């Protein structure tokens, strides 16, 4: 089974799509992919489909959606079977009921060891984090870049999200931002500040209150000999934070701003080695947790 959710839901069995077009079974399949190869309790499924409370007949409706998914899976198995595969024996090994499995208290989507883009993302990101910790910036940039390249858009785009899926979407977005932060840090450590300016400009416009990305943009501008522009980026962040939460930038960002002011006001403006706070030194490997991304 091929599962892709990092930019719209796409689930294929034997190369044939089993993604329903109807909203409810599509949402149900999405939740099953979020916990692929694990049992998802019926209570969790009903909470997702009916967050305000399950109506009368909810269990029967859930079973109807399960039957629809199994019908799509069975059709994919028939269309995707290789001509030389022995029919009866093969069908006994891989059936719709064996892929969408009924278990006590819930259901499990069996991927059969197939591809899941979230698992690929997490493996590549983990390898990138380990490379950062080891100080191997080229490998870190490569593996973190591979993780980011798996994203085609918003996770579960086009799927109606209940409480469970919303939490999963938030988790995935936070993980992506953490990987993005580390990838930019690795690129800066490799001296690629000029190449990053355009991309960072777009990122800070999208994530108006994200301090790590603003800090990276300020460093890239400073290293490119643009301290005034770096101070403008800080001021935009300060105003965005003030307007959204009434908070000021963190002490780390204020120290970075102070360093930029020192560089701007100095007679000689070093381009490639400005004096910046240690926590924003691109050469330093730093693991950013999802909770630290704002």
C-alpha positions, 0 to 999 in steps of 0.5 A: 500500500502506498500512503501519501498525506503530505499534501492531500490524501492519496492511498493506493493498493497495487497502484490503484487508488482506494481514496473515496470521493465522499467526505465521510469515508474519506475522513475515515480513511485519513484517520486510519492512515494517521495510525496505519498498522495500529488499531484505531478504536471505534470511539476514536473514529466516532469522535472524529466523524461526529465531534459534537456527539454520535447520533443514533445509528452512528455505529451502523453508519460507521460500518457502512463507511468501512464496507465502502472502503473495503469495496474500493480495496477489493476493486483495487486488488482485482484491477491491480493483480498481476496476470500470472498470479494464481487467483485463489491462492493470491486472493487468500493472502491479500484480501480487503478484510486483511487490509482493513482489519476488524479487531476487538474494539476497532479497525486497523489499516494494514499497509503490508510494509508499503510506502508511507510518506510520513514515515519517510519524512520522519526517517530522513528528518531523524538522520538529518538531526543526527548529522547536525548533532555530529556536526556533519553539515553537508549530510544534515543539509542533504537529509533534511532537504530530502525530508522537506521535499516529501511535502507537496502541500498541506497535510490532509489537504481536502479532507474534512478534519475533526479533532483527532485529525486536526491534532495530527495536522498540527503535529506534522506542521510543527515537525516540518517547521522544526526540520525547516529550521534545522535545514536553514541552519545547516545551509547557513553553516555551509555559507549559503546565506546569499542563496537563502535570502529569497526563500527566507523572505517568503518564509517569514512572510508566511510565518509572521511570528516564527522567531527561529526563521526570523533569526535565520533571515536576520543572520543571512542578511547580516552575512550578506552585508545588509544590517539595515534590512536585518533590523527591518525584519526584527521590527516586523517580527516585533510588531507581529508579536505585539499585535498577535499576543502582546509579547515582545521578541525573546531575549535571544532575538533582542540580543541578536538585534543588539549585535546587528546594531553593533555591526551597523554602527561600527566603522567596518562592517564585516560581511562574512563573520559578524559578531552574533549571539552564540545560539544563532551561530549557524555552525552550531548544531541545535535540535529544535523541538516542535514546542519551540517553534512559534 
